[in-house]
Amino acid sequence: MVRIRLTRMGKRNRPFYRIVVVDSRKKRDGAYIESLGYYDPLKEDGIKLNVERAVEWVLKGAQPSDTVRDIFRKFGVMKKVHEIKYKKEEAPSE
C-alpha cells in the first residue's frame, strides 16, 4: 500500500518533516517515491505543499497518515478530492 506520511529531518530538538509518498513497508526515514512538501512545527508559517500532486496521489489511492490528513485539510486537498470523485459520479446520471 502506498502511504503519504511524514519523514523526520533536522537536528536534535530542531525537527522538521518532509511530506512524502512512500511504500508502507519502508522505514520512517527510508527511501520514498516523491516529496510533496515540508512541515516545520517550530515556525508559524512552516508548511509548504504541492497541492496538485497531493490530489493526484490521493486519487490514485495513496492513504495519508492522520497528521498528513490534517495538513491536507488546511490546504483544501481533501475537499478537492471529494469534489472530483463525486462530480464524476453525478455527471452520468443527469
N, C-alpha and C positions, 0 to 999 in steps of 0.2 A: 504494500500500500504506500502511496506517496503522501507525505505529510508536509505541511507548511508549519515550521516551528522556528524557535529562536536558537541561535548558537552563540555562546558566550565568547567575547573578545575583551581586550583591555587588560590593565594591570590589576594587581590585588587591590581590593577596596575601591576600584575605579572601573566598574564593569560597563560595557555597552554590548549590545546584541545585534547580530545581523538577522534579518528575517529571510529564511532560506527555504527552498523546496528540496526535500531530501527523501530518500527511501527510508521507511520507518525502521528498518533493521540496522541502520547505520548508527554509530555513536553520536552523542550530542554534538561534539565538535568535529565530527568526521567529514568526509567528502560530501559535497552537496551538488545538486543538479544546477540550480540557479539561485542567485541572490536577488531578492525583491526590494531590499531597502535596509534600513537600520533603525534601532530603537535605543535611545540613550536616556535611562531613567533619572540621571543626575542633572539633566538640563531641562529648562522649562519647555522649550520647543525642540525636543530631541527626537522627533520621529520623521523619517523620510520614507516614502513608499511609492513604488511604481504601480499605480492603481490598475492600469490596463493589463499588465502582466499578471497581477494578482487575480483579477476577474477571470482571465483566461485559464489559469491553473485551477481555480475552484470549479469552473465549468467543466474542465477535463476530469474532475473527480478527486483532486487533492484535498485532503482533510486538514483544516487549520487546527492548531492546538487551541486551548482555551484562551491563553494570553494573546495569541495572534488574532483570534476571532474578535476579541475586544478592540484591538488596534484596527482591524478591518472595519468594525462598526463605526469608529471615529471618522474614518475616511470614506465611508459610504460604499464599501466594496460589497458587503453582504446585501445591501439594498439593490445595487445594480445587478447582482447575480439573480436575485429574486425576480426583478423586473424582466430580465432576459429570459429566464426559464418559463415564467408564466405568460409572457406575451406570446411566445412561440406556441404554447398550448391553446391559448384563446383564439388565435388567428384562424385555424382551420374550422372551428365551429361556427364562425359567422357567415 
